[in-house]
Structures are given as structure tokens and as C-alpha cells.
Amino acid sequence: MLTAMTARTNKAVMKNPVDKSRKWLILTLIFAVSYGLILANLPIDVFKDRDNYLNYVLNSEIIFGVNASTGLLTLFANEPLWLLLNVLMKQVFEPEQAIRFYIFVSATIFSFLFLRKDPGNIVWLILFLFVPQIIKNYIIHLRQGVAVSVFFIGWALASSKKGWMVMILAPFIHASFFFVLIFLVLNKFVTKLRLSGVLRISIFFVVSLLFTLSVGYLATAVGARQANEYTFSAEGISGLGFIFWLAILLVFIMQGSGFIKKYSFEISVLVFYLCAYFFIEVSGRVFESVLFTVLLTGLTMKRWGKPAFLFLIFFYSIFSYVLRFGQPWLGFGV
């Protein structure tokens, strides 16, 4: 009888972690769906760039045809998957419904995967979802939000070929991910070479400078829409963002060579952003596409590093919102 009671107790103990994991999964899903629903049900016509996205739903078939007639290089350089998604949306939804669908699906997927990454830091992860550079992907930069969500699915499966196949789709939704994939491949390369932390940062710095100097020419050469939309300069910037993210980079580097090697991709995108900050405005879009990886990395630091990182992020976010007070919808509105 004692043996039977012990067996039942052991089974209960074994079931408990499973039950806890299931409850946590449900709670995370509820929060993610709520996050997506709230953002998707905000007014359609009060935010920046909404006319542009309505136009995509209505005219993507025409845009796709024009790009295809110009050549395959131009077609693939101008986010064909995004255009095809809009062609599909037009068959199913009204333009405003399509926008709400994009916001809901992408915000829900992103927040769910993000919150599942580090349950031990759930409070900070929830706060990170409201960092201006994160939430703007589901309020004004909707195409980027869709691409980030697709990339994150692949990132979660990065150890498999399926993960890479999914991540490769992201640049065809938002072109910033071409740079992201290049740095991912570069990171794989320096990892195989087993280079020291200093050498890795040096390589990232040189490659970042080369991209900074050539991105305008590359965009023009392949016929990317960005060649007409951006000046590939960085006029009117305050430099506050540079100082803040430089501080974050220094905190990362001071964690030591082992940390640099383990998180060299996240460090590489920080280096790129800082190198390009004063030269090309698109650097911010590239960095924001993978900002979530930097935030997750900051939570892994030990000793003084993590508190310093959290203080900087919290201060920067609050300061960003304070600067937006008085602007329509905290700077996201028109």
C-alpha cells in the first residue's frame, strides 16, 4: 500500500511541471491575443502611413506587374512576397479589414513568441512590448511588423533548415532583412573561424562601413524602391540614440569575450547601427527589425550587466515617450 501511495505521489509530482507549463502556455497565448486585438482595433485613419498600406491592398497587383516587367532583379528587390500577400488580402478583405488582419496576426505571433522566450523575465518582456521601437511595428510600420513576425518564427527554429527557410522569406516582405541575413551569415562565418571577440567586432565594424558607403548605390543598381524613397543620409538627427545604443554596446562588450562570442550576431547589428547612424537613415529600420534579439540578449547578462541594461532600456523608453507628449497618439498619429 505504501508503495502504491508513493507511486501516485511521484506521478503527481511528474504531472505538476506539465500542468504548470500548460497553464503558462495558455496565459501567454491570452496575453498575446489581447495585445494583438487591442492594437488591431485602434482607429484606422489616425496613424502615419495608413494611406500607403491601403494603397498596397488596392494596387499591389499593378505594382507587382510593373516590377516584373522591369526584370527579375527589380522584382525580387521590391518585396514581392509583401505584394502577393496584399493581392491575396484584396480577394478576402476590404482594405481596412486587411490592415487590421495584418496588425492582429503579426502582433499576436510576435508577442507570443517573445513572451515564451524567457518566462523568468516575463514582467520585463511585457514592458519591452511597449518600447516605442517595438510597438511601432504594429502601429505605423506594418510591413516591417509582418516581416519581423515571420523572421521570429524562423529565429525560433534557427537550429534547423526549416528555420533558415522561414527567415529567408522576411527580406521579400521588408528589404531591411537582406542586411539582417547578411550579418547572420557573417556571424556563422566568424563563429566557424573561432575568432576572438576583438577580431569579430573589428570585422563587423569594417563590413558595416562598407555597407554604409555602398547601400545607396546598391539600391539604385537593383531598382529597389528605397532608392527613390530615401536620401541615404541622416539629416536632422539629435545623436541621443547613438549615445544610448553605444552605452548598450559597451555594456555588452564589458561582459567579456565569452559573451561576445555567444551573442556576436546581436553585437554585429549594434555595430552596424552605430556605424551607419550619422550617414544613412535606413540604419534605424535595419536595427529595429532585430531589436527584439538585443532585448532578449540583455536579459541573459550576469552580475551588474543586467541591472545596467534594464535601467538604460527603461530610462530610454520613458524618455522617448516623454518627448512624444503633446503629439498626436504619442507621435504615432498624423
WOQUIUR-V321215 format. One record per residue. RES is the residue in three letters. PSI is psi in degrees with one decimal (999 if undefined). D_FIRST is the distance of its C-alpha to the first C-alpha in Angstrom with 1 decimal. Layout:
# WOQUIUR-V321215
res	psi	d_first
RES	PSI	D_FIRST
RES	PSI	D_FIRST
This chain:
# WOQUIUR-V321215
res	psi	d_first
MET	-41.8	0.0
LEU	-39.7	3.8
THR	-40.8	5.3
ALA	-42.1	5.0
MET	-40.6	6.3
THR	-40.6	8.6
ALA	-42.4	9.8
ARG	-39.3	10.7
THR	-44.1	12.4
ASN	-39.3	14.3
LYS	-40.0	15.4
ALA	-41.1	16.7
VAL	-38.9	18.5
MET	-33.7	20.0
LYS	-29.3	21.2
ASN	-48.6	22.8
PRO	-35.5	25.7
VAL	-44.4	26.4
ASP	-42.2	26.5
LYS	-41.6	28.8
SER	-40.1	31.0
ARG	-42.3	31.4
LYS	-40.8	32.3
TRP	-38.5	34.7
LEU	-44.6	36.3
ILE	-44.1	36.9
LEU	-41.6	38.4
THR	-41.8	40.6
LEU	-41.4	41.8
ILE	-44.7	42.6
PHE	-43.8	44.6
ALA	-43.8	46.4
VAL	-40.3	47.3
SER	-43.0	48.6
TYR	-47.1	50.6
GLY	-41.7	52.2
LEU	-42.7	52.9
ILE	-46.6	54.6
LEU	-37.4	56.8
ALA	-23.6	57.6
ASN	7.7	58.7
LEU	157.4	61.2
PRO	143.7	64.8
ILE	-41.1	66.2
ASP	15.0	69.8
VAL	-2.4	69.5
PHE	157.0	68.3
LYS	145.4	70.2
ASP	7.5	70.7
ARG	-35.6	69.4
ASP	-36.5	72.7
ASN	-41.8	72.2
TYR	-33.1	68.8
LEU	-39.3	70.2
ASN	-37.2	72.9
TYR	-43.5	70.5
VAL	-39.2	68.8
LEU	-33.3	72.2
ASN	11.6	74.1
SER	-32.1	71.6
GLU	-40.9	72.8
ILE	-46.1	76.4
ILE	-43.7	75.4
PHE	-43.6	73.4
GLY	-40.9	76.4
VAL	-44.7	78.8
ASN	-41.5	76.6
ALA	-36.4	76.2
SER	-22.3	80.0
THR	-28.5	80.5
GLY	158.9	78.5
LEU	-37.2	75.0
LEU	-46.1	74.9
THR	-38.7	75.7
LEU	-49.3	73.2
PHE	-20.7	70.3
ALA	-8.3	71.4
ASN	47.7	71.3
GLU	58.7	67.7
PRO	-33.0	67.9
LEU	-38.0	64.3
TRP	-42.5	64.7
LEU	-42.7	67.8
LEU	-36.9	66.0
LEU	-39.6	63.1
ASN	-34.4	65.8
VAL	-42.1	67.4
LEU	-44.3	64.1
MET	-37.1	63.6
LYS	-30.1	67.1
GLN	-21.4	66.1
VAL	-40.6	63.0
PHE	160.6	63.7
GLU	156.0	66.6
PRO	-44.8	67.5
GLU	-37.0	65.9
GLN	-37.0	62.8
ALA	-41.5	62.6
ILE	-44.9	62.9
ARG	-36.7	60.0
PHE	-45.6	57.9
TYR	-48.0	58.6
ILE	-48.3	57.7
PHE	-50.8	54.4
VAL	-47.9	53.1
SER	-41.8	54.2
ALA	-38.9	53.1
THR	-47.0	49.7
ILE	-47.9	49.1
PHE	-50.5	50.3
SER	-36.9	48.5
PHE	-49.4	45.2
LEU	-38.6	45.5
PHE	-47.1	46.8
LEU	-26.4	44.0
ARG	-13.4	41.3
LYS	-33.2	42.9
ASP	76.0	41.8
PRO	-28.1	39.2
GLY	-16.8	39.3
ASN	37.0	42.9
ILE	-37.4	42.7
VAL	-44.9	45.1
TRP	-37.7	47.7
LEU	-41.2	47.3
ILE	-43.7	47.9
LEU	-38.6	51.0
PHE	-31.1	52.2
LEU	-17.9	52.3
PHE	7.2	55.2
VAL	132.2	57.2
PRO	-41.5	60.6
GLN	-13.0	60.7
ILE	-53.3	57.4
ILE	-23.8	57.7
LYS	-22.9	61.4
ASN	-15.9	60.1
TYR	15.2	58.9
ILE	-47.6	61.8
ILE	-39.7	65.0
HIS	69.1	64.4
LEU	-38.8	62.5
ARG	-41.5	63.3
GLN	-37.2	61.9
GLY	-41.3	58.8
VAL	-45.0	58.2
ALA	-40.1	58.8
VAL	-41.9	56.5
SER	-42.0	53.7
VAL	-45.5	54.3
PHE	-40.0	54.6
PHE	-36.0	51.4
ILE	-45.9	49.5
GLY	-38.5	50.9
TRP	-39.0	50.3
ALA	-21.2	46.6
LEU	23.3	46.7
ALA	-23.7	49.2
SER	-7.8	47.5
SER	163.6	48.1
LYS	-31.7	51.3
LYS	-37.3	50.4
GLY	-46.1	50.5
TRP	-37.7	54.0
MET	-36.8	55.1
VAL	-44.4	54.1
MET	-33.0	55.7
ILE	-21.0	58.9
LEU	-28.1	59.3
ALA	-42.3	59.6
PRO	-21.6	63.3
PHE	3.3	64.4
ILE	-42.6	63.2
HIS	122.3	64.5
ALA	-17.9	66.7
SER	-25.1	65.5
PHE	-10.4	62.6
PHE	-43.3	65.1
PHE	-40.8	65.4
VAL	-45.4	61.6
LEU	-36.1	61.1
ILE	-42.9	63.8
PHE	-30.6	62.1
LEU	-44.9	58.8
VAL	-43.2	60.5
LEU	-39.9	62.4
ASN	-40.5	59.2
LYS	-39.2	57.7
PHE	-49.2	60.9
VAL	-27.4	61.0
THR	-42.4	57.3
LYS	-32.4	57.9
LEU	-10.7	60.9
ARG	44.9	58.7
LEU	156.6	61.4
SER	166.2	61.1
GLY	-41.2	60.6
VAL	-43.1	64.3
LEU	-38.6	65.4
ARG	-46.7	63.1
ILE	-36.9	64.4
SER	-43.2	68.0
ILE	-43.9	67.5
PHE	-37.3	66.1
PHE	-46.3	69.0
VAL	-47.1	71.6
VAL	-39.4	70.1
SER	-40.9	69.8
LEU	-40.6	73.5
LEU	-43.2	74.5
PHE	-41.5	72.6
THR	-40.8	74.2
LEU	-23.5	77.7
SER	-9.2	77.3
VAL	-37.5	75.1
GLY	-42.8	78.1
TYR	-38.7	79.9
LEU	-42.9	76.8
ALA	-40.8	76.3
THR	-40.9	80.0
ALA	-38.3	79.9
VAL	-2.0	77.1
GLY	28.6	78.3
ALA	145.9	75.2
ARG	-27.4	75.6
GLN	-22.4	75.0
ALA	-29.5	78.4
ASN	-22.4	80.0
GLU	-25.2	77.5
TYR	151.7	77.3
THR	-8.7	80.0
PHE	46.9	77.7
SER	173.4	78.7
ALA	74.7	77.0
GLU	148.2	79.5
GLY	20.6	78.9
ILE	150.2	75.6
SER	-27.8	74.9
GLY	-6.8	73.1
LEU	-40.0	70.2
GLY	-38.4	67.8
PHE	-46.3	69.0
ILE	-43.7	68.4
PHE	-51.0	65.0
TRP	-24.0	63.6
LEU	-40.1	65.4
ALA	-41.0	63.5
ILE	-43.8	60.2
LEU	-42.3	61.3
LEU	-37.9	62.1
VAL	-41.9	58.7
PHE	-48.8	57.2
ILE	-37.2	59.5
MET	-5.5	58.8
GLN	-11.3	55.1
GLY	170.1	56.3
SER	-38.9	56.9
GLY	-41.3	53.3
PHE	-42.3	53.0
ILE	-43.2	56.3
LYS	-40.1	55.2
LYS	-35.4	51.9
TYR	41.4	53.5
SER	-28.3	57.0
PHE	-48.6	57.2
GLU	-38.4	56.7
ILE	-35.9	59.3
SER	-39.6	61.7
VAL	-30.6	61.8
LEU	-44.0	62.5
VAL	-43.8	65.3
PHE	-46.4	66.8
TYR	-43.7	66.8
LEU	-37.3	68.5
CYS	-37.2	71.0
ALA	-7.2	71.9
TYR	-46.0	71.7
PHE	6.4	75.4
PHE	-41.0	76.7
ILE	134.7	74.9
GLU	-20.5	73.3
VAL	-9.6	70.8
SER	-35.7	68.9
GLY	-38.3	67.0
ARG	-38.3	65.9
VAL	-47.1	64.6
PHE	-42.8	62.8
GLU	-23.4	61.3
SER	-27.8	59.9
VAL	21.9	57.4
LEU	-33.2	57.2
PHE	-31.5	53.5
THR	-35.6	52.9
VAL	-41.4	54.7
LEU	-42.8	52.7
LEU	-37.5	49.4
THR	-40.1	50.7
GLY	-29.8	51.6
LEU	-12.2	48.0
THR	-8.0	47.0
MET	155.1	49.3
LYS	169.3	48.2
ARG	-127.1	49.6
TRP	-18.5	52.8
GLY	-46.5	53.3
LYS	-49.2	50.9
PRO	-38.9	52.1
ALA	-43.6	55.7
PHE	-47.4	55.0
LEU	-38.5	53.4
PHE	-45.4	56.2
LEU	-45.4	58.8
ILE	-44.6	57.3
PHE	-46.3	56.7
PHE	-44.7	60.3
TYR	-41.1	61.8
SER	-46.9	60.1
ILE	-43.7	61.1
PHE	-39.3	64.6
SER	-41.8	64.9
TYR	-36.2	64.1
VAL	-41.9	66.5
LEU	-22.7	69.3
ARG	-10.1	68.5
PHE	135.5	68.9
GLY	-16.6	71.8
GLN	151.9	71.6
PRO	124.4	70.6
TRP	46.9	66.8
LEU	38.7	66.4
GLY	-7.3	68.7
PHE	-16.2	67.0
GLY	172.8	69.4
VAL	999	72.9
